[in-house]
Amino acid sequence: MANLLFYYFGDDEAYFKTLQSEFKRHTRLAIDFKKIYESDESKIQSLFIKIFNNHPACVFLDFSKNTQDYLHLARLISRTPLEHKIVMVGLVDYLSPPELMIESNSTGVNFTHIKSAETYDVIFDVARLISPQEMSEHGFAMAQLKNENLEVGIPCKVGYIHESGIHIETDHPLKKGDRHRINHFWLNRKLIPSKEVVVSATSQINLFYQFKQSADLDFQFMDEFIPAEGMDGQTIKEKNDERTENIRHAKKQLEKWIVDNETRSESKKAKVLIVDPDFHFFQNQARTDKHPYVIRCIPFFNDLEEELNRLRPQVIAFSMDKEGPTARNSLQMLSKLSELLKTKFKDLHTFLIVFNTKTPSKQLQDDLQFPQSMASDAEVSVDVLVRMADIFEKKLAKLKVIGEPEGGKVFLKKSNSSSLCEILLSINVKKMSETDPIFTSDHNFPIGTNLHLSSPVDMYINVQPTKNNGEFHGLIHCLGEVQKKDLRRYVNSVFFRDHDAQIQAEGDEFKKLNEAKLIEKNEAIKKENEALAESEKPEEKVSTTDTKDTNLAPIEPKKTG
């Protein structure tokens, strides 16, 4: 059996050697581990072709240097249909900004780890996804918890904001009318006081990131006011009037922010889809996200209609395979593609350029009955295609397929921290170790979802199934050495909760007995003091003029001379 291929893309030689030794120490996996470092953006992008052709089981992407270039590579891997499963691990260091954690997890990586002396979780997480039977149990204590309700955040990306809400992309299933709480940039800027939003629409078409769904979320601006029991009508009216005024003020503040930032908005661009198994656009070329168009590259169509819906491209470059039993970009596939463009996607007015074909353009148009097609006997040319896209964009603009940037909306760059947000939900943790929790939730999390927790420590857990229905298993990541120690202390403290509670209860009972005895003693002292006070009262004196006392002798008169 061939060894598993692992790639480490980065220049941290010490950490790479640590990974090698730790996988040997903790697993029985046979690994061919290779370190590759590139600092030029075009060569970093070209690493994707190595991944596509060589089928690695795991790729470590070190984001601590050339951050945006390696984040771009992670997005390419996540959104491109591959013929094999791959585990992606993002790596950051202690100098990386906190936002990079959320950004890393929003690229589609399975895990993000902080490079530190704590490496066991890195090994455990990867082995659990690749070959669980080759990884022994971690052996750490698993604490039993009782109704430990924790808030979690699901990382998402914001496409744009307008005066009523935001447009996001996410893998978490959302439905129209759902109410949710979210963390977002404008909440942190104190422009919008409330986390409350309502889902006004959802869609699985016209997506920009690797996520499966988009959603429009309407801000509520202020939390709903619920009167306390017994509150009088006048107070309720005053509270509602105050809330209405606060909403008006918040809306005004948001409108001002949008006006101030409209000039920074990314303008709407043509979308170009390149179907090319050789990935010419990744062969030592400028990053695809630096072209003046939205460019997506796939090797072939897995689900033709779904992938057209996902991007809704105005320009498609289709590289023909040599005809044969293994050909995927065949004449048959080209015919299906043109047919769909004529029927279900005719509103796009898509231009189709076919490369690697000896068929002249006029004959191709006649064969496909698709006049918006062109043919070339050359391989895909980046320069030629970019020039064509420029010409087509101008034609499409005249057809009003591509309009001017929409007013009242601010489109956000993916590298801007304002494009990050989190949907806030709750889970009930039943068990917790320093490496993995077992939890339940009212929400049906897709397997592989990354959840952000701020309690008991700041960390992420990757959602995995368990053998018990209704439960989820989580793999912990994004922990530094300090957070790891804090989590360890938290887990250990759980074991002493019942013991400490019993000692506390016994102490409370002893205190009650002491208080009762003290009260009893004080009552006894009080009674003794009252009796003593009574006994010390002065006795009544008898009058000397009282003649009724027969025991007194009569006073004789004094004799004189």
C-alpha positions as CSV (number, residue, x, y, z in Angstrom):
1,M,0.0,0.0,0.0
2,A,1.4,3.4,-1.0
3,N,2.3,6.0,1.7
4,L,-0.1,8.9,2.3
5,L,1.2,12.1,0.8
6,F,1.2,15.1,3.1
7,Y,2.3,18.6,2.0
8,Y,3.5,21.4,4.3
9,F,3.4,24.8,2.5
10,G,5.6,27.1,4.6
11,D,9.1,27.9,5.6
12,D,9.0,27.0,9.3
13,E,11.6,24.1,9.3
14,A,11.4,23.5,13.0
15,Y,7.6,23.2,13.0
16,F,7.7,20.9,10.0
17,K,10.2,18.5,11.7
18,T,8.0,18.6,14.8
19,L,4.9,17.5,12.7
20,Q,6.9,14.7,11.1
21,S,8.1,13.3,14.5
22,E,4.7,13.7,16.2
23,F,2.8,11.8,13.4
24,K,5.3,9.0,13.8
25,R,5.0,9.1,17.6
26,H,1.2,9.1,17.9
27,T,-0.1,7.3,14.8
28,R,0.5,4.2,12.7
29,L,0.1,6.2,9.4
30,A,2.7,5.7,6.7
31,I,3.3,9.2,5.5
32,D,5.4,10.7,2.8
33,F,5.7,14.3,4.2
34,K,7.0,17.0,1.9
35,K,7.8,20.7,2.7
36,I,7.5,23.2,-0.1
37,Y,7.8,27.0,0.3
38,E,7.1,29.7,-2.3
39,S,7.0,33.4,-1.6
40,D,6.0,34.6,-5.1
41,E,2.2,34.9,-5.5
42,S,2.1,33.3,-8.9
43,K,4.1,30.3,-7.7
44,I,2.0,30.0,-4.6
45,Q,-1.1,29.8,-6.8
46,S,0.6,27.2,-9.0
47,L,0.8,24.9,-6.0
48,F,-2.8,24.1,-6.6
49,I,-1.8,22.2,-9.8
50,K,0.5,20.0,-7.7
51,I,-2.3,19.3,-5.3
52,F,-4.8,18.5,-8.1
53,N,-2.4,16.1,-9.9
54,N,-0.7,14.4,-6.9
55,H,-3.7,13.8,-4.7
56,P,-2.3,14.5,-1.2
57,A,-4.3,13.3,1.8
58,C,-3.5,16.3,3.8
59,V,-2.2,19.9,3.1
60,F,-0.8,22.2,5.8
61,L,-1.1,25.9,4.7
62,D,1.1,28.2,6.8
63,F,-0.7,31.6,6.8
64,S,1.9,33.3,9.0
65,K,3.8,34.6,5.9
66,N,2.4,35.7,2.5
67,T,-0.9,35.5,4.3
68,Q,-3.3,36.7,1.5
69,D,-1.6,34.5,-1.1
70,Y,-1.9,31.3,0.9
71,L,-5.5,32.2,1.9
72,H,-6.2,32.5,-1.8
73,L,-4.7,29.0,-2.3
74,A,-7.0,27.7,0.4
75,R,-10.0,29.1,-1.3
76,L,-9.0,27.6,-4.7
77,I,-8.7,24.1,-3.1
78,S,-12.1,24.6,-1.3
79,R,-14.2,25.7,-4.3
80,T,-12.7,23.5,-7.0
81,P,-14.1,20.0,-7.6
82,L,-11.4,17.5,-6.8
83,E,-11.2,13.8,-7.6
84,H,-10.0,12.9,-4.1
85,K,-10.7,13.8,-0.5
86,I,-8.3,16.2,1.2
87,V,-7.8,17.5,4.7
88,M,-6.7,21.1,4.9
89,V,-5.1,22.6,8.0
90,G,-4.5,26.3,8.3
91,L,-1.5,27.3,10.5
92,V,-1.0,30.7,12.2
93,D,1.4,32.0,14.8
94,Y,1.1,34.2,17.9
95,L,1.9,37.3,15.9
96,S,-1.1,36.7,13.6
97,P,-4.1,39.1,14.1
98,P,-7.1,37.6,15.8
99,E,-9.2,38.1,12.7
100,L,-7.0,35.6,10.8
101,M,-8.6,32.8,12.9
102,I,-12.1,33.5,11.6
103,E,-10.7,34.2,8.1
104,S,-8.8,30.9,8.0
105,N,-11.9,28.9,9.0
106,S,-14.1,30.8,6.5
107,T,-11.8,29.7,3.6
108,G,-13.0,26.1,3.9
109,V,-10.1,24.6,5.8
110,N,-11.0,21.8,8.2
111,F,-8.9,23.0,11.1
112,T,-6.8,26.0,12.1
113,H,-4.0,25.5,14.6
114,I,-1.6,27.9,16.3
115,K,2.0,26.8,15.9
116,S,3.2,26.0,19.4
117,A,4.6,23.3,21.6
118,E,1.1,21.9,21.9
119,T,1.0,19.7,18.8
120,Y,-1.1,16.7,19.9
121,D,-4.4,18.1,18.8
122,V,-3.0,18.8,15.3
123,I,-2.1,15.1,14.9
124,F,-5.3,13.8,16.6
125,D,-7.6,16.0,14.4
126,V,-6.0,15.1,11.1
127,A,-5.8,11.3,11.9
128,R,-9.4,11.3,13.0
129,L,-10.5,12.5,9.5
130,I,-8.1,10.5,7.4
131,S,-7.9,7.1,9.2
132,P,-9.6,6.9,12.6
133,Q,-8.6,3.3,13.1
134,E,-4.9,4.2,12.9
135,M,-5.1,6.6,15.8
136,S,-5.4,5.3,19.3
137,E,-7.8,7.0,21.8
138,H,-6.3,10.2,23.2
139,G,-6.5,9.0,26.8
140,F,-7.4,12.4,28.3
141,A,-10.0,12.6,31.0
142,M,-13.5,13.1,29.7
143,A,-15.5,15.2,32.2
144,Q,-19.3,14.7,32.5
145,L,-21.3,17.9,32.3
146,K,-24.8,18.7,33.3
147,N,-26.8,21.1,31.0
148,E,-23.7,23.2,30.0
149,N,-25.4,25.5,27.5
150,L,-22.8,27.4,25.5
151,E,-23.1,30.0,22.7
152,V,-21.3,29.2,19.4
153,G,-20.6,31.2,16.3
154,I,-20.6,29.8,12.7
155,P,-18.1,31.8,10.5
156,C,-19.7,33.3,7.4
157,K,-18.7,35.9,4.8
158,V,-20.5,39.1,4.1
159,G,-20.9,40.0,0.4
160,Y,-22.4,43.5,0.8
161,I,-24.4,45.7,3.2
162,H,-27.3,48.0,2.4
163,E,-29.6,50.2,4.6
164,S,-31.7,47.3,5.7
165,G,-29.3,44.5,6.2
166,I,-26.5,42.3,4.8
167,H,-26.0,39.6,2.2
168,I,-24.0,36.6,3.5
169,E,-22.8,33.2,2.3
170,T,-22.8,30.2,4.6
171,D,-23.0,26.4,4.8
172,H,-25.5,26.6,7.7
173,P,-29.0,25.9,6.5
174,L,-31.2,29.0,6.8
175,K,-34.9,29.4,6.0
176,K,-36.9,32.5,5.1
177,G,-38.5,34.0,8.2
178,D,-35.9,32.5,10.6
179,R,-34.8,34.8,13.4
180,H,-31.1,34.7,14.4
181,R,-28.5,36.5,16.3
182,I,-25.2,37.4,14.6
183,N,-21.9,39.1,15.4
184,H,-20.8,41.5,12.7
185,F,-18.5,44.5,12.0
186,W,-21.2,47.2,12.4
187,L,-22.3,45.8,15.7
188,N,-18.7,46.2,16.9
189,R,-18.6,49.7,15.6
190,K,-21.8,50.4,17.6
191,L,-23.7,51.5,14.6
192,I,-26.3,48.8,15.1
193,P,-27.2,48.1,18.7
194,S,-28.9,44.7,18.3
195,K,-27.6,41.3,17.1
196,E,-31.1,40.3,16.0
197,V,-31.8,39.7,12.3
198,V,-34.5,38.1,10.2
199,V,-33.8,36.0,7.1
200,S,-35.6,37.6,4.2
201,A,-34.4,35.4,1.4
202,T,-32.1,32.4,0.7
203,S,-30.5,31.1,-2.6
204,Q,-28.1,28.5,-3.9
205,I,-27.3,30.4,-7.1
206,N,-24.9,33.2,-8.0
207,L,-22.4,32.4,-5.2
208,F,-19.0,34.0,-4.8
209,Y,-17.3,31.9,-2.1
210,Q,-17.1,28.1,-1.6
211,F,-20.3,28.1,0.6
212,K,-23.4,26.2,-0.4
213,Q,-26.0,29.0,0.3
214,S,-26.5,32.7,0.4
215,A,-28.9,34.6,2.6
216,D,-30.3,38.1,3.0
217,L,-30.5,39.1,6.6
218,D,-32.6,42.1,7.7
219,F,-31.3,44.1,10.8
220,Q,-33.8,44.5,13.6
221,F,-31.6,47.4,14.9
222,M,-33.0,47.1,18.5
223,D,-34.0,44.0,20.5
224,E,-37.7,43.3,20.8
225,F,-39.2,44.9,23.9
226,I,-41.1,42.5,26.1
227,P,-43.0,44.2,28.9
228,A,-42.5,42.9,32.4
229,E,-45.4,41.3,34.2
230,G,-47.6,44.0,35.8
231,M,-46.0,46.9,33.9
232,D,-48.5,49.7,33.5
233,G,-49.7,50.9,30.1
234,Q,-48.0,54.3,30.3
235,T,-44.6,52.8,31.0
236,I,-45.0,50.3,28.1
237,K,-45.9,53.1,25.7
238,E,-42.8,55.1,26.8
239,K,-40.5,52.1,26.4
240,N,-41.9,51.4,22.9
241,D,-41.6,55.0,21.9
242,E,-38.0,55.0,23.1
243,R,-37.3,51.8,21.1
244,T,-38.8,53.4,18.0
245,E,-36.6,56.5,18.4
246,N,-33.5,54.3,18.9
247,I,-34.3,52.4,15.7
248,R,-34.7,55.6,13.7
249,H,-31.3,56.9,15.0
250,A,-29.5,53.6,14.2
251,K,-30.9,53.5,10.7
252,K,-29.8,57.1,10.2
253,Q,-26.3,56.2,11.4
254,L,-26.1,53.2,9.1
255,E,-27.3,55.2,6.1
256,K,-24.5,57.7,6.8
257,W,-21.9,55.0,6.9
258,I,-23.1,53.5,3.6
259,V,-22.9,57.0,1.9
260,D,-19.4,57.5,3.3
261,N,-18.2,54.1,2.1
262,E,-19.9,53.8,-1.3
263,T,-16.8,55.0,-3.1
264,R,-14.9,52.0,-1.7
265,S,-17.5,49.5,-2.9
266,E,-16.3,46.8,-5.3
267,S,-18.1,47.4,-8.6
268,K,-20.1,44.6,-10.3
269,K,-18.0,42.6,-12.8
270,A,-18.4,40.0,-15.5
271,K,-18.0,36.4,-14.4
272,V,-15.7,34.1,-16.3
273,L,-15.7,30.3,-16.0
274,I,-12.8,28.4,-17.4
275,V,-13.3,24.6,-17.8
276,D,-9.7,23.5,-18.2
277,P,-8.1,20.3,-16.7
278,D,-4.6,21.8,-17.2
279,F,-5.4,25.0,-15.3
280,H,-3.6,27.4,-17.5
281,F,-4.8,30.3,-15.3
282,F,-2.8,28.8,-12.4
283,Q,0.4,28.2,-14.3
284,N,2.7,31.0,-13.0
285,Q,0.1,33.6,-13.6
286,A,-1.1,36.5,-11.5
287,R,-3.6,35.6,-8.8
288,T,-7.0,35.1,-10.4
289,D,-8.6,37.5,-7.9
290,K,-6.4,40.3,-9.2
291,H,-8.0,40.3,-12.7
292,P,-10.8,42.8,-13.4
293,Y,-13.3,40.0,-13.5
294,V,-14.6,37.2,-11.3
295,I,-12.7,34.2,-12.6
296,R,-13.4,30.6,-11.6
297,C,-11.4,27.6,-12.9
298,I,-12.7,24.0,-12.8
299,P,-11.2,20.9,-14.6
300,F,-14.6,19.6,-15.7
301,F,-18.3,19.7,-14.9
302,N,-19.5,17.3,-12.2
303,D,-23.1,18.6,-12.2
304,L,-23.5,20.9,-15.2
305,E,-26.6,22.8,-14.3
306,E,-25.7,23.1,-10.6
307,E,-22.3,24.6,-11.4
308,L,-23.7,27.0,-14.0
309,N,-26.3,28.1,-11.4
310,R,-23.6,28.5,-8.8
311,L,-21.6,31.1,-10.8
312,R,-24.0,32.2,-13.6
313,P,-21.1,33.1,-15.9
314,Q,-21.3,35.6,-18.8
315,V,-18.1,34.1,-20.4
316,I,-17.2,30.4,-20.6
317,A,-13.9,29.1,-21.9
318,F,-14.2,25.4,-22.6
319,S,-11.0,23.4,-23.3
320,M,-11.8,20.3,-25.3
321,D,-10.2,16.9,-24.4
322,K,-9.0,14.5,-27.0
323,E,-12.0,12.3,-27.9
324,G,-11.8,8.9,-26.2
325,P,-13.5,6.8,-23.5
326,T,-12.0,8.9,-20.7
327,A,-12.8,12.3,-22.2
328,R,-14.8,14.5,-19.9
329,N,-14.7,17.8,-21.7
330,S,-16.1,16.1,-24.8
331,L,-18.2,17.2,-27.8
332,Q,-21.2,15.6,-26.0
333,M,-20.6,17.7,-22.9
334,L,-20.1,20.8,-25.1
335,S,-23.5,20.1,-26.7
336,K,-25.2,19.8,-23.3
337,L,-23.6,23.0,-22.2
338,S,-24.7,25.0,-25.2
339,E,-28.2,23.6,-24.9
340,L,-28.5,24.7,-21.3
341,L,-27.2,28.1,-22.2
342,K,-29.9,28.5,-24.9
343,T,-32.7,27.4,-22.6
344,K,-32.4,27.7,-18.9
345,F,-29.6,30.4,-18.9
346,K,-30.5,32.5,-22.0
347,D,-30.9,35.6,-19.8
348,L,-27.2,35.6,-19.2
349,H,-26.4,36.0,-22.9
350,T,-23.2,34.0,-22.3
351,F,-20.3,34.0,-24.7
352,L,-18.7,30.5,-25.3
353,I,-15.1,30.2,-26.4
354,V,-14.0,26.6,-27.3
355,F,-10.3,25.9,-27.2
356,N,-8.4,22.8,-28.5
357,T,-10.7,22.3,-31.4
358,K,-10.0,22.1,-35.1
359,T,-13.6,23.0,-35.9
360,P,-13.9,26.5,-37.4
361,S,-16.0,29.1,-35.5
362,K,-18.8,29.2,-38.2
363,Q,-19.2,25.5,-38.3
364,L,-19.2,25.3,-34.5
365,Q,-22.0,27.9,-34.4
366,D,-24.0,25.9,-36.9
367,D,-23.4,22.6,-35.1
368,L,-24.3,23.9,-31.7
369,Q,-27.0,26.3,-33.0
370,F,-25.3,28.8,-30.7
371,P,-24.3,32.1,-32.5
372,Q,-22.5,33.4,-29.4
373,S,-19.7,30.9,-29.7
374,M,-16.1,31.0,-31.0
375,A,-13.5,28.3,-31.7
376,S,-9.7,28.2,-31.4
377,D,-7.3,25.4,-32.2
378,A,-4.9,26.7,-29.5
379,E,-4.7,25.8,-25.8
380,V,-6.3,28.2,-23.3
381,S,-4.5,31.5,-23.4
382,V,-4.8,33.7,-20.4
383,D,-3.9,36.9,-22.3
384,V,-6.3,36.1,-25.1
385,L,-9.2,35.2,-22.8
386,V,-8.7,38.3,-20.7
387,R,-8.8,40.5,-23.8
388,M,-11.9,38.7,-25.0
389,A,-13.6,39.1,-21.6
390,D,-13.0,42.8,-21.8
391,I,-14.7,43.0,-25.2
392,F,-17.6,40.8,-24.0
393,E,-18.1,42.8,-20.9
394,K,-18.7,45.9,-23.0
395,K,-21.1,44.0,-25.2
396,L,-22.9,42.6,-22.1
397,A,-23.1,46.1,-20.5
398,K,-25.0,47.3,-23.6
399,L,-27.4,44.4,-23.2
400,K,-27.9,45.6,-19.6
401,V,-26.7,42.1,-18.4
402,I,-24.0,43.9,-16.5
403,G,-25.1,47.2,-15.1
404,E,-23.5,50.0,-13.1
405,P,-22.7,49.4,-9.5
406,E,-25.9,49.3,-7.4
407,G,-26.5,52.4,-5.3
408,G,-27.2,52.1,-1.7
409,K,-25.0,49.0,-1.4
410,V,-21.4,48.6,-0.2
411,F,-19.7,45.5,-1.7
412,L,-16.9,44.3,0.6
413,K,-13.5,43.0,-0.3
414,K,-12.9,39.4,1.0
415,S,-9.7,40.6,2.7
416,N,-11.5,43.2,4.7
417,S,-12.4,42.4,8.3
418,S,-15.9,43.8,7.8
419,S,-16.6,40.8,5.5
420,L,-16.4,38.5,8.5
421,C,-19.5,37.6,10.6
422,E,-20.8,34.8,12.7
423,I,-24.3,33.3,13.2
424,L,-24.8,32.7,16.9
425,L,-26.5,29.5,18.0
426,S,-26.4,27.3,21.2
427,I,-25.2,23.9,22.0
428,N,-25.5,21.7,25.1
429,V,-22.2,20.1,26.1
430,K,-22.5,16.7,27.7
431,K,-18.9,15.7,27.9
432,M,-15.6,17.6,27.5
433,S,-12.0,16.7,27.4
434,E,-9.1,18.9,26.5
435,T,-9.2,17.5,22.9
436,D,-12.8,16.9,22.1
437,P,-16.4,17.5,23.4
438,I,-19.6,15.6,23.0
439,F,-22.7,17.8,22.6
440,T,-26.3,18.1,21.4
441,S,-28.1,20.9,19.8
442,D,-31.5,21.9,18.4
443,H,-29.7,22.8,15.2
444,N,-28.8,20.3,12.5
445,F,-25.1,21.2,11.9
446,P,-23.7,19.9,8.6
447,I,-20.8,17.6,9.3
448,G,-17.5,19.5,9.1
449,T,-19.0,22.8,10.3
450,N,-16.5,24.8,12.4
451,L,-18.1,26.4,15.6
452,H,-16.5,29.2,17.4
453,L,-16.7,29.2,21.2
454,S,-15.7,31.9,23.6
455,S,-16.4,29.8,26.7
456,P,-14.9,28.0,28.6
457,V,-12.0,29.3,26.5
458,D,-11.7,30.9,23.1
459,M,-11.5,28.0,20.6
460,Y,-13.2,26.2,17.6
461,I,-14.6,22.8,17.3
462,N,-15.1,20.9,14.0
463,V,-18.4,19.0,14.0
464,Q,-18.2,15.3,13.5
465,P,-20.9,12.5,14.0
466,T,-21.0,10.1,16.9
467,K,-22.5,6.6,17.2
468,N,-25.4,8.0,19.3
469,N,-28.2,9.6,17.4
470,G,-28.8,13.2,18.2
471,E,-25.2,13.8,19.4
472,F,-22.2,15.4,17.8
473,H,-18.5,14.9,18.4
474,G,-16.3,17.9,18.2
475,L,-12.6,18.2,17.3
476,I,-11.0,21.1,19.1
477,H,-8.7,23.5,17.3
478,C,-7.4,27.1,17.3
479,L,-5.9,26.8,20.8
480,G,-2.7,28.5,21.9
481,E,-0.7,27.2,24.8
482,V,-2.4,29.5,27.3
483,Q,-5.9,28.6,26.2
484,K,-4.9,24.9,26.3
485,K,-3.8,25.2,29.9
486,D,-7.1,27.1,30.7
487,L,-9.2,24.4,29.1
488,R,-7.2,21.7,31.0
489,R,-8.0,23.5,34.3
490,Y,-11.6,23.8,33.3
491,V,-12.0,20.1,32.6
492,N,-10.2,19.2,35.8
493,S,-12.5,21.5,37.8
494,V,-15.5,19.7,36.5
495,F,-14.4,16.5,38.2
496,F,-14.5,18.3,41.6
497,R,-17.8,20.0,41.1
498,D,-19.9,17.3,42.8
499,H,-17.3,16.9,45.5
500,D,-17.0,20.6,46.1
501,A,-20.8,20.9,46.0
502,Q,-21.1,18.3,48.7
503,I,-18.5,20.0,50.9
504,Q,-20.3,23.3,50.3
505,A,-23.7,21.7,51.2
506,E,-22.2,20.1,54.3
507,G,-20.7,23.5,55.2
508,D,-24.0,25.2,54.7
509,E,-25.8,22.6,56.9
510,F,-23.1,23.0,59.6
511,K,-23.5,26.8,59.4
512,K,-27.3,26.5,59.8
513,L,-26.9,24.2,62.8
514,N,-24.4,26.7,64.3
515,E,-26.7,29.6,63.7
516,A,-29.6,27.7,65.3
517,K,-27.5,26.8,68.3
518,L,-26.4,30.5,68.5
519,I,-30.0,31.6,68.4
520,E,-30.9,29.1,71.1
521,K,-28.0,30.2,73.3
522,N,-28.8,33.8,72.9
523,E,-32.4,33.2,73.9
524,A,-31.2,31.4,77.0
525,I,-28.8,34.2,77.9
526,K,-31.7,36.7,77.3
527,K,-33.9,34.8,79.7
528,E,-31.2,34.6,82.4
529,N,-30.6,38.3,82.1
530,E,-34.3,39.0,82.5
531,A,-34.5,36.8,85.6
532,L,-31.4,38.5,87.1
533,A,-32.8,41.9,86.4
534,E,-36.0,40.9,88.2
535,S,-34.2,39.7,91.2
536,E,-32.1,42.8,91.6
537,K,-35.1,45.2,91.9
538,P,-35.1,47.1,95.4
539,E,-37.5,45.8,98.2
540,E,-40.5,48.0,99.5
541,K,-39.8,50.0,102.8
542,V,-42.3,49.7,105.8
543,S,-43.7,53.1,107.1
544,T,-42.9,53.9,110.9
545,T,-46.4,55.6,111.3
546,D,-48.3,52.5,110.7
547,T,-50.0,51.6,114.1
548,K,-51.7,48.5,112.8
549,D,-48.5,46.5,113.5
550,T,-49.2,45.1,117.0
551,N,-45.7,43.9,117.4
552,L,-44.5,47.5,117.9
553,A,-44.2,48.8,121.6
554,P,-46.2,52.0,122.4
555,I,-44.1,55.2,122.8
556,E,-44.3,56.5,126.3
557,P,-44.5,60.3,127.1
558,K,-41.3,61.9,128.3
559,K,-41.3,62.7,132.0
560,T,-40.4,66.3,133.2
561,G,-39.1,67.8,136.5
